[in-house]
Amino acid sequence: MATQPTLNNWLSIGVLGVIWGATFMVVAIALEGYGPLTVACARTTLGAIALLGLMRLMRRPLPEFTPRMCKYLVVIGVLNTALPFALLSWGQQFVPSAFAGISMAALPLFVLPLAHAFTDEKLTKRNIIGVSLGFVGAVILIGPGVLEIGTGMEPLGQIACVAAAFSYAVSSIMTRRCPPIDPITMAALLLTVGAAALIPAMLLIEGLPGIGEARPTIAIIALGLVPTALAALIRVVTIRSTGTVFMTLVNYQVPLWSMLFGVWILNEILPLRFFAALGLILIGLAISQWVSLKRILGR
């Protein structure tokens, strides 16, 4: 059963919102000098090294590697790191960073039905209304261009970003159902699995990367240490203590920060449908999460 969120849980949600909101801008900068698989691989590998070092420093225990535990770690590691990182890096070659950020707001739209089917967090009528409204927003976000696949790469980039959100949603449910494991150890092992999947893919498709210019290189290092290693740790701790549905509250902030950073730092010009889509998605989230919102407002 999911527990009552504490003040620290709410602070974690706020920190994750800023970190993940800025991530899409940093990925866009990294792509200026490196290929998408190299960006995804580097951030995963650096994050794994950082968390494995922290795990050793804090003497965190390894789990018992039963077949069930190994299955969960491998599947979650791919769905939570390797696959979404690769999809987002590839998709951001063709869409504004703000689009990738807004697409992450669709994450709860996937999590809520999945949580209803596979956990003790059941959908209510309010959830269903909110999810339905949010899906309308997601359709507006993608726009009519998705029907023009074959005329350019932007529609495929949009699909890749939304597919990344779905991958995160499935991994959230599996993280909640995973057998007991130390959260720091889990975050480190998940990134290790992701790195093991991405390294051969990068070498096969893009080859061994060289050292590029300072700006994209610094961006890649930052990706590995902050939104990957640090955020992975915060995310695992929050999900396992309060549940997957509470974790989706971070998505109120991510698209707002991604749009702010995209416009302010990258000088992106955003179409009006982005703002309309964001409004509908956030309203849908507010409706579906109304009980949680009333709880925090009451505090």
C-alpha positions as a LaTeX table, in Angstrom:
\begin{tabular}{lrrr}
\hline
Residue & $x$ (\AA) & $y$ (\AA) & $z$ (\AA) \\
\hline
Met1 & 0.00 & 0.00 & 0.00 \\
Ala2 & 1.21 & 3.53 & $-0.79$ \\
Thr3 & 1.97 & 5.57 & 2.35 \\
Gln4 & 1.04 & 9.15 & 3.24 \\
Pro5 & 3.53 & 11.51 & 1.53 \\
Thr6 & 5.87 & 13.36 & 3.90 \\
Leu7 & 7.32 & 16.85 & 3.55 \\
Asn8 & 10.55 & 15.30 & 2.23 \\
Asn9 & 8.53 & 13.47 & $-0.45$ \\
Trp10 & 7.00 & 16.74 & $-1.61$ \\
Leu11 & 10.41 & 18.44 & $-1.65$ \\
Ser12 & 11.74 & 15.55 & $-3.73$ \\
Ile13 & 8.96 & 16.10 & $-6.26$ \\
Gly14 & 9.90 & 19.80 & $-6.50$ \\
Val15 & 13.60 & 19.08 & $-7.01$ \\
Leu16 & 12.86 & 16.45 & $-9.64$ \\
Gly17 & 10.62 & 18.89 & $-11.51$ \\
Val18 & 13.43 & 21.41 & $-11.95$ \\
Ile19 & 16.08 & 18.78 & $-12.72$ \\
Trp20 & 14.02 & 16.91 & $-15.30$ \\
Gly21 & 12.60 & 20.12 & $-16.75$ \\
Ala22 & 16.12 & 21.31 & $-17.54$ \\
Thr23 & 17.21 & 17.91 & $-18.86$ \\
Phe24 & 15.71 & 18.39 & $-22.32$ \\
Met25 & 17.59 & 21.64 & $-22.80$ \\
Val26 & 20.85 & 19.93 & $-21.75$ \\
Val27 & 20.20 & 17.02 & $-24.12$ \\
Ala28 & 19.68 & 19.49 & $-26.98$ \\
Ile29 & 23.05 & 21.08 & $-26.17$ \\
Ala30 & 24.78 & 17.66 & $-26.00$ \\
Leu31 & 23.34 & 16.76 & $-29.42$ \\
Glu32 & 25.24 & 19.73 & $-30.90$ \\
Gly33 & 28.41 & 17.64 & $-30.74$ \\
Tyr34 & 27.41 & 14.00 & $-30.32$ \\
Gly35 & 25.03 & 11.44 & $-31.82$ \\
Pro36 & 21.83 & 10.47 & $-29.99$ \\
Leu37 & 23.02 & 7.02 & $-28.91$ \\
Thr38 & 26.31 & 8.48 & $-27.71$ \\
Val39 & 24.42 & 11.03 & $-25.61$ \\
Ala40 & 22.13 & 8.34 & $-24.16$ \\
Cys41 & 25.02 & 5.94 & $-23.54$ \\
Ala42 & 27.29 & 8.54 & $-21.95$ \\
Arg43 & 24.67 & 9.82 & $-19.52$ \\
Thr44 & 23.71 & 6.27 & $-18.52$ \\
Thr45 & 27.30 & 5.08 & $-18.10$ \\
Leu46 & 28.39 & 8.15 & $-16.13$ \\
Gly47 & 25.31 & 7.87 & $-13.96$ \\
Ala48 & 26.01 & 4.18 & $-13.30$ \\
Ile49 & 29.62 & 4.89 & $-12.32$ \\
Ala50 & 28.53 & 7.68 & $-9.98$ \\
Leu51 & 25.88 & 5.60 & $-8.23$ \\
Leu52 & 28.04 & 2.46 & $-8.03$ \\
Gly53 & 30.69 & 4.60 & $-6.32$ \\
Leu54 & 28.10 & 6.03 & $-3.92$ \\
Met55 & 26.77 & 2.55 & $-3.25$ \\
Arg56 & 30.25 & 1.30 & $-2.34$ \\
Leu57 & 31.04 & 4.38 & $-0.25$ \\
Met58 & 27.86 & 3.95 & 1.77 \\
Arg59 & 28.34 & 0.16 & 1.94 \\
Arg60 & 24.90 & $-0.53$ & 0.56 \\
Pro61 & 24.07 & $-4.24$ & 0.33 \\
Leu62 & 23.64 & $-6.16$ & $-2.89$ \\
Pro63 & 20.33 & $-7.99$ & $-3.28$ \\
Glu64 & 19.95 & $-11.72$ & $-3.57$ \\
Phe65 & 20.08 & $-12.24$ & $-7.32$ \\
Thr66 & 17.17 & $-14.64$ & $-7.62$ \\
Pro67 & 15.71 & $-15.26$ & $-11.10$ \\
Arg68 & 12.76 & $-13.02$ & $-10.20$ \\
Met69 & 15.00 & $-10.20$ & $-8.97$ \\
Cys70 & 17.22 & $-10.42$ & $-12.07$ \\
Lys71 & 14.19 & $-10.32$ & $-14.35$ \\
Tyr72 & 12.88 & $-7.16$ & $-12.71$ \\
Leu73 & 16.26 & $-5.43$ & $-12.73$ \\
Val74 & 16.89 & $-6.17$ & $-16.40$ \\
Val75 & 13.43 & $-5.18$ & $-17.61$ \\
Ile76 & 13.23 & $-2.04$ & $-15.46$ \\
Gly77 & 16.79 & $-1.09$ & $-16.38$ \\
Val78 & 15.96 & $-1.20$ & $-20.08$ \\
Leu79 & 12.55 & 0.50 & $-19.76$ \\
Asn80 & 13.70 & 3.19 & $-17.31$ \\
Thr81 & 17.09 & 4.10 & $-18.79$ \\
Ala82 & 18.27 & 2.58 & $-22.07$ \\
Leu83 & 15.07 & 2.78 & $-24.10$ \\
Pro84 & 13.66 & 6.19 & $-23.01$ \\
Phe85 & 17.09 & 7.86 & $-23.05$ \\
Ala86 & 17.70 & 6.64 & $-26.60$ \\
Leu87 & 14.19 & 7.58 & $-27.77$ \\
Leu88 & 14.39 & 11.08 & $-26.29$ \\
Ser89 & 17.89 & 11.75 & $-27.64$ \\
Trp90 & 16.88 & 10.57 & $-31.10$ \\
Gly91 & 13.55 & 12.41 & $-31.07$ \\
Gln92 & 15.06 & 15.70 & $-29.90$ \\
Gln93 & 17.04 & 15.92 & $-33.11$ \\
Phe94 & 13.77 & 16.79 & $-34.85$ \\
Val95 & 11.54 & 18.49 & $-32.26$ \\
Pro96 & 12.03 & 21.42 & $-29.84$ \\
Ser97 & 13.29 & 20.49 & $-26.39$ \\
Ala98 & 10.04 & 21.91 & $-24.99$ \\
Phe99 & 8.06 & 19.30 & $-26.94$ \\
Ala100 & 10.00 & 16.51 & $-25.25$ \\
Gly101 & 9.33 & 18.12 & $-21.88$ \\
Ile102 & 5.61 & 18.50 & $-22.50$ \\
Ser103 & 5.37 & 14.92 & $-23.74$ \\
Met104 & 6.60 & 13.79 & $-20.31$ \\
Ala105 & 3.44 & 15.34 & $-18.87$ \\
Ala106 & 1.62 & 12.48 & $-20.61$ \\
Leu107 & 3.36 & 10.04 & $-18.26$ \\
Pro108 & 0.51 & 9.96 & $-15.70$ \\
Leu109 & $-1.95$ & 9.28 & $-18.50$ \\
Phe110 & $-0.15$ & 5.98 & $-19.00$ \\
Val111 & 0.66 & 5.32 & $-15.33$ \\
Leu112 & $-2.89$ & 5.64 & $-13.97$ \\
Pro113 & $-4.47$ & 2.89 & $-16.13$ \\
Leu114 & $-1.40$ & 0.67 & $-15.66$ \\
Ala115 & $-1.46$ & 1.20 & $-11.89$ \\
His116 & $-5.15$ & 0.31 & $-11.87$ \\
Ala117 & $-4.45$ & $-2.96$ & $-13.67$ \\
Phe118 & $-1.27$ & $-4.05$ & $-11.90$ \\
Thr119 & $-1.14$ & $-2.41$ & $-8.41$ \\
Asp120 & $-3.41$ & $-1.48$ & $-5.50$ \\
Glu121 & $-3.81$ & 2.10 & $-6.82$ \\
Lys122 & $-7.22$ & 1.93 & $-8.49$ \\
Leu123 & $-8.78$ & 4.34 & $-10.98$ \\
Thr124 & $-11.78$ & 6.39 & $-9.89$ \\
Lys125 & $-14.31$ & 8.20 & $-12.04$ \\
Arg126 & $-12.35$ & 11.41 & $-11.43$ \\
Asn127 & $-9.16$ & 9.69 & $-12.64$ \\
Ile128 & $-10.89$ & 8.53 & $-15.81$ \\
Ile129 & $-12.15$ & 12.05 & $-16.59$ \\
Gly130 & $-8.70$ & 13.51 & $-15.98$ \\
Val131 & $-6.94$ & 10.90 & $-18.08$ \\
Ser132 & $-9.40$ & 11.40 & $-20.95$ \\
Leu133 & $-8.89$ & 15.18 & $-20.91$ \\
Gly134 & $-5.14$ & 14.72 & $-20.77$ \\
Phe135 & $-5.20$ & 12.45 & $-23.79$ \\
Val136 & $-6.99$ & 15.16 & $-25.72$ \\
Gly137 & $-4.16$ & 17.48 & $-24.78$ \\
Ala138 & $-1.59$ & 14.92 & $-25.93$ \\
Val139 & $-3.34$ & 14.64 & $-29.31$ \\
Ile140 & $-3.28$ & 18.43 & $-29.69$ \\
Leu141 & 0.40 & 18.48 & $-28.70$ \\
Ile142 & 1.36 & 16.08 & $-31.46$ \\
Gly143 & $-0.88$ & 17.89 & $-33.91$ \\
Pro144 & $-1.87$ & 16.93 & $-37.46$ \\
Gly145 & 1.77 & 16.47 & $-38.47$ \\
Val146 & 1.76 & 12.92 & $-37.12$ \\
Leu147 & $-0.52$ & 11.99 & $-40.01$ \\
Glu148 & 2.22 & 13.08 & $-42.41$ \\
Ile149 & 4.78 & 10.38 & $-41.58$ \\
Gly150 & 7.06 & 10.02 & $-44.57$ \\
Thr151 & 7.19 & 13.73 & $-45.35$ \\
Gly152 & 9.82 & 14.54 & $-42.74$ \\
Met153 & 11.39 & 13.41 & $-39.50$ \\
Glu154 & 9.44 & 15.63 & $-37.09$ \\
Pro155 & 6.42 & 13.28 & $-36.76$ \\
Leu156 & 8.73 & 10.36 & $-35.96$ \\
Gly157 & 10.57 & 12.51 & $-33.43$ \\
Gln158 & 7.25 & 13.32 & $-31.77$ \\
Ile159 & 6.29 & 9.65 & $-31.61$ \\
Ala160 & 9.69 & 8.79 & $-30.11$ \\
Cys161 & 9.21 & 11.31 & $-27.28$ \\
Val162 & 5.71 & 10.03 & $-26.46$ \\
Ala163 & 6.98 & 6.44 & $-26.61$ \\
Ala164 & 9.65 & 7.38 & $-24.07$ \\
Ala165 & 6.90 & 8.57 & $-21.70$ \\
Phe166 & 5.13 & 5.22 & $-22.06$ \\
Ser167 & 8.37 & 3.37 & $-21.35$ \\
Tyr168 & 8.83 & 5.38 & $-18.16$ \\
Ala169 & 5.25 & 4.58 & $-17.14$ \\
Val170 & 5.74 & 0.83 & $-17.47$ \\
Ser171 & 9.01 & 1.02 & $-15.56$ \\
Ser172 & 7.28 & 2.95 & $-12.75$ \\
Ile173 & 4.75 & 0.16 & $-12.27$ \\
Met174 & 7.45 & $-2.50$ & $-12.30$ \\
Thr175 & 9.58 & $-0.50$ & $-9.83$ \\
Arg176 & 6.67 & $-0.54$ & $-7.41$ \\
Arg177 & 6.24 & $-4.31$ & $-7.82$ \\
Cys178 & 9.94 & $-5.16$ & $-7.67$ \\
Pro179 & 11.08 & $-7.40$ & $-4.77$ \\
Pro180 & 12.61 & $-5.58$ & $-1.77$ \\
Ile181 & 15.97 & $-3.99$ & $-2.56$ \\
Asp182 & 17.99 & $-1.08$ & $-1.19$ \\
Pro183 & 16.98 & 2.02 & $-3.23$ \\
Ile184 & 20.53 & 3.24 & $-3.85$ \\
Thr185 & 21.56 & $-0.23$ & $-4.95$ \\
Met186 & 18.52 & $-0.45$ & $-7.19$ \\
Ala187 & 19.21 & 2.88 & $-8.88$ \\
Ala188 & 22.85 & 1.92 & $-9.46$ \\
Leu189 & 21.98 & $-1.50$ & $-10.88$ \\
Leu190 & 19.27 & $-0.10$ & $-13.16$ \\
Leu191 & 21.73 & 2.36 & $-14.68$ \\
Thr192 & 24.30 & $-0.41$ & $-15.02$ \\
Val193 & 21.78 & $-2.50$ & $-16.97$ \\
Gly194 & 20.99 & 0.52 & $-19.15$ \\
Ala195 & 24.68 & 1.13 & $-19.85$ \\
Ala196 & 25.21 & $-2.54$ & $-20.71$ \\
Ala197 & 22.41 & $-2.28$ & $-23.27$ \\
Leu198 & 23.48 & 1.05 & $-24.78$ \\
Ile199 & 27.26 & 0.60 & $-25.06$ \\
Pro200 & 27.16 & $-2.09$ & $-27.77$ \\
Ala201 & 24.35 & $-0.26$ & $-29.59$ \\
Met202 & 26.40 & 2.94 & $-29.64$ \\
Leu203 & 29.57 & 1.20 & $-30.81$ \\
Leu204 & 27.70 & $-0.66$ & $-33.54$ \\
Ile205 & 25.79 & 2.33 & $-34.92$ \\
Glu206 & 27.81 & 5.45 & $-34.07$ \\
Gly207 & 31.24 & 4.06 & $-33.22$ \\
Leu208 & 33.63 & 5.08 & $-30.46$ \\
Pro209 & 33.14 & 8.81 & $-29.80$ \\
Gly210 & 35.94 & 11.32 & $-29.58$ \\
Ile211 & 36.12 & 14.35 & $-27.32$ \\
Gly212 & 34.02 & 17.12 & $-28.85$ \\
Glu213 & 33.78 & 20.82 & $-28.11$ \\
Ala214 & 33.49 & 22.02 & $-24.53$ \\
Arg215 & 29.80 & 22.99 & $-24.57$ \\
Pro216 & 28.29 & 19.61 & $-25.60$ \\
Thr217 & 30.92 & 17.70 & $-23.60$ \\
Ile218 & 30.05 & 19.56 & $-20.40$ \\
Ala219 & 26.38 & 18.95 & $-21.17$ \\
Ile220 & 26.94 & 15.18 & $-21.42$ \\
Ile221 & 28.82 & 15.10 & $-18.11$ \\
Ala222 & 26.07 & 17.10 & $-16.44$ \\
Leu223 & 23.47 & 14.69 & $-17.85$ \\
Gly224 & 25.23 & 11.73 & $-16.30$ \\
Leu225 & 25.65 & 13.23 & $-12.86$ \\
Val226 & 22.49 & 15.28 & $-12.21$ \\
Pro227 & 19.32 & 14.24 & $-14.08$ \\
Thr228 & 20.52 & 10.66 & $-14.44$ \\
Ala229 & 22.38 & 9.59 & $-11.28$ \\
Leu230 & 20.93 & 12.00 & $-8.72$ \\
Ala231 & 17.41 & 12.00 & $-10.16$ \\
Ala232 & 17.36 & 8.20 & $-10.52$ \\
Leu233 & 18.11 & 7.87 & $-6.83$ \\
Ile234 & 15.43 & 10.40 & $-5.79$ \\
Arg235 & 12.90 & 8.78 & $-8.11$ \\
Val236 & 13.41 & 5.23 & $-6.82$ \\
Val237 & 13.21 & 6.35 & $-3.17$ \\
Thr238 & 10.01 & 8.34 & $-3.82$ \\
Ile239 & 8.23 & 5.59 & $-5.78$ \\
Arg240 & 9.01 & 2.90 & $-3.25$ \\
Ser241 & 7.89 & 5.04 & $-0.29$ \\
Thr242 & 4.75 & 6.73 & $-1.66$ \\
Gly243 & 3.70 & 4.90 & $-4.85$ \\
Thr244 & 3.66 & 5.48 & $-8.58$ \\
Val245 & 0.61 & 7.74 & $-8.69$ \\
Phe246 & 2.14 & 10.25 & $-6.25$ \\
Met247 & 5.32 & 10.23 & $-8.33$ \\
Thr248 & 3.37 & 11.47 & $-11.35$ \\
Leu249 & 2.85 & 14.83 & $-9.62$ \\
Val250 & 6.33 & 15.81 & $-10.78$ \\
Asn251 & 4.88 & 16.07 & $-14.26$ \\
Tyr252 & 3.05 & 19.29 & $-13.41$ \\
Gln253 & 6.42 & 21.02 & $-13.25$ \\
Val254 & 8.52 & 19.27 & $-15.90$ \\
Pro255 & 6.76 & 20.73 & $-18.97$ \\
Leu256 & 6.69 & 24.22 & $-17.48$ \\
Trp257 & 10.42 & 24.18 & $-16.73$ \\
Ser258 & 11.23 & 22.61 & $-20.11$ \\
Met259 & 9.35 & 25.37 & $-21.92$ \\
Leu260 & 11.03 & 28.05 & $-19.80$ \\
Phe261 & 14.52 & 26.70 & $-20.42$ \\
Gly262 & 13.80 & 26.07 & $-24.10$ \\
Val263 & 12.65 & 29.63 & $-24.74$ \\
Trp264 & 15.09 & 31.34 & $-22.38$ \\
Ile265 & 18.30 & 29.40 & $-23.09$ \\
Leu266 & 17.78 & 27.87 & $-26.55$ \\
Asn267 & 15.60 & 30.66 & $-28.02$ \\
Glu268 & 13.02 & 28.14 & $-29.20$ \\
Ile269 & 9.85 & 29.45 & $-30.84$ \\
Leu270 & 6.86 & 27.43 & $-29.65$ \\
Pro271 & 3.57 & 27.10 & $-31.57$ \\
Leu272 & 0.34 & 28.02 & $-29.80$ \\
Arg273 & $-0.84$ & 24.42 & $-29.78$ \\
Phe274 & 1.97 & 23.62 & $-27.31$ \\
Phe275 & 0.38 & 25.97 & $-24.78$ \\
Ala276 & $-3.14$ & 24.65 & $-25.44$ \\
Ala277 & $-1.95$ & 21.07 & $-25.08$ \\
Leu278 & $-0.08$ & 21.84 & $-21.88$ \\
Gly279 & $-3.16$ & 23.49 & $-20.41$ \\
Leu280 & $-5.38$ & 20.49 & $-21.13$ \\
Ile281 & $-2.81$ & 18.02 & $-19.86$ \\
Leu282 & $-2.29$ & 19.92 & $-16.61$ \\
Ile283 & $-6.04$ & 20.31 & $-16.08$ \\
Gly284 & $-6.43$ & 16.59 & $-16.65$ \\
Leu285 & $-3.69$ & 15.91 & $-14.14$ \\
Ala286 & $-5.30$ & 18.24 & $-11.60$ \\
Ile287 & $-8.64$ & 16.45 & $-11.95$ \\
Ser288 & $-7.13$ & 12.98 & $-11.66$ \\
Gln289 & $-4.91$ & 13.98 & $-8.71$ \\
Trp290 & $-7.46$ & 16.15 & $-6.94$ \\
Val291 & $-7.33$ & 14.21 & $-3.67$ \\
Ser292 & $-3.55$ & 14.57 & $-3.44$ \\
Leu293 & $-3.75$ & 18.25 & $-4.34$ \\
Lys294 & $-6.36$ & 18.91 & $-1.64$ \\
Arg295 & $-4.16$ & 17.13 & 0.87 \\
Ile296 & $-1.13$ & 19.34 & 0.20 \\
Leu297 & $-3.24$ & 22.51 & 0.01 \\
Gly298 & $-4.79$ & 21.56 & 3.33 \\
Arg299 & $-1.32$ & 21.37 & 4.86 \\
\hline
\end{tabular}
